[in-house]
């Protein structure tokens, strides 16, 4: 198996710069409706950036950096289905790179696919293991735990309580998490 070398720190910083609007939007409360979004060929949005990145990826399908830029461009264009597909390709190439799972979750959430968003946030949490990764990812971990707790509050309140406690542990200032914790523990 060929190893792909990528400077994940540089890639993560680049993704944060490119997709900063998407990251800010990801910090909103999850929706309770679960509507799947499907995109037909006529609905797919494109732009010169996406087209250029698609050509780069076609030339080298294992170029994780180009794939990440393409996935982020799809997110910026609100083309959630192509963003999800592209983030999944990155997860296959770099299965231990947690940001791809967080971005998948964000894309699923934006596409109103709550079940897959929850599963992707769970995978993100499971992938962030090293202390330096945890330290650098506290806000995202807090949101992932919050989303899972929000999703489980009706079906498994005890599990939701565990997740919301972790969320608050990572971000004690998150007012949405504090309110959900109070509601769960009242």
N, C-alpha and C positions, 0 to 999 in steps of 0.2 A: 504494500500500500504506500503510495507516494504521500509524503508529508508536505503540507502546505505551510509555508512560512509567511507570517503576517505580523506586523507590529500592531498588536491589538490595542495598545494604548493610543497610538497615533490614529488608528481607525476609529476608536471610540470617540476621541476628541473631534475628529473630522465629522463623525455622524452627529455629534452634539451640535457642531457648528452648522451643518447642513440642515438638520432636522430640528432645530431648536423650537420651532413653532409646534411641531408635533409633540415634543416632550412636554411642553407647557400644557397642551390640551389633554395629555394623558392623565394629568393630575386632577381631573374632574370626577364627580361622583358617578358611579356606574348606573346604568339604566336598568330597570327591572324587566322591561319587555325583551323578548328573545326572538328577534326577527332576522332571518338569514337574508343576506344581500347577495344576489347573483348578478353577474355582469355579462351581458351579451356582447358580441363583437362590436355592435354599434354603440354601446354605452362606454366603451373603454376610452379613457382620456389619454391623450398623448401630447407631447411637446418636444421641441428640438433636443432638450437635455435628455429626456427619456429615450428618444430615438438613438442618440449618440451612445448612451450607456448600453442600450440593447445591442448595438453593433459591437461594442467592446466585449460584452459578455458572450456574444456569439463567437467572437474570435478566440476567447479564452473562458470557457464555461466554469473554470475552477478559480477564477480571479475573484477572491472573496471581497476585496476592496471595491471593485467595480460593481459586484452584486449588491453590496451594502449601499453604495451610492444610488443604484437603481431602485432598490427597495425604498430608500428614503425619498427619492424623487416621486415614486408612486404614492407614498404617503402624503407628500406635499400636494399632489394632484388629487388627493382623496380617492384614488383608485385602490380601494382596500383589498380587493381580491388579488390583484397582481402584486401588491405589497406582501400579502400573506404568502403567496406562492414563492416569491423571491426570498423572503426571510426564511422560509422552510429550506430552500436550497442552501442557504448559508448555514443553517443548523446541521445539515447533512455534512457539509464540508468542514465545519468547525463545531462539533457537537458539545464542546466544553465552553463555548463562548456565550455567556449568559445574556448579553445585550440582544442577541438575535431572538431569544425567547420572549424577552420583555417587549420587543418591538412587534413580534407576532401577536402577543396578547393585546397590545395597544391597537393593532390593526383589526383583530377580531372584535374587540370592544367597539371600535368605531363602526364596524360593519354590523353591529348589533347581534353578534353571535356570542352570546354570553357564556355558553358552555365551553366553547373552544378558547375563549379569552381566559376563563378560570383555569382550564387545563394548562394553558401556556404560562400563566402567572405561576402556577405550581411548579412547572418545569424550570422556570426562571429561578425561583427560590431554591430549588434543589441543586441548581447548577452553581450558584454563588456559594463558594465554600471557603476560599482562602481568606484569612483575616483582612488582608489589604483590599480584597474585592468587596468584602462586607462593609468595610469602612467607607470605601468610595461609592457604595451603592445604597446607603442607608435610606435616602428619600424614595428610591425606586422600590426597595424592599418593603418599606412602610406602605407604599401605595399597593403593591402586590398583595400583601397580607390584608390590607383594608378591603380590597376588591373581593378577595376570597371570603372574608368574613361577611361582607355585605351580601354576597351570593348565597351563603349558607345559613343566614340568620333565621329563615323560616324552617328549613328542613333539618338542620342540625345546630341548634343554638349553642350547645356546649362547644362544639368545634369552632363555631363562629367566635365565641368568647376567647378561645385560645388564639385564634388568628388576630383578633383585634388587639389583644394584649401585646402580641409581637409587633403589630403595626405601631402602637403607641411607644413601645420600647425603642423602635428605630426612629420615630419622629414624634416626640411628645407634644409638639406644637400643632399637629394636624387636628383642626377643629372638627372635621367630619368624622375622624376616627374617635375622637373623644365623645362626640354626640352618640355615635353608634355604640360605643362601649357603655355609656350611661343607659341607653335604651335596652341593651342586652342584659345588663346587670340590675335592672329595676324590677 
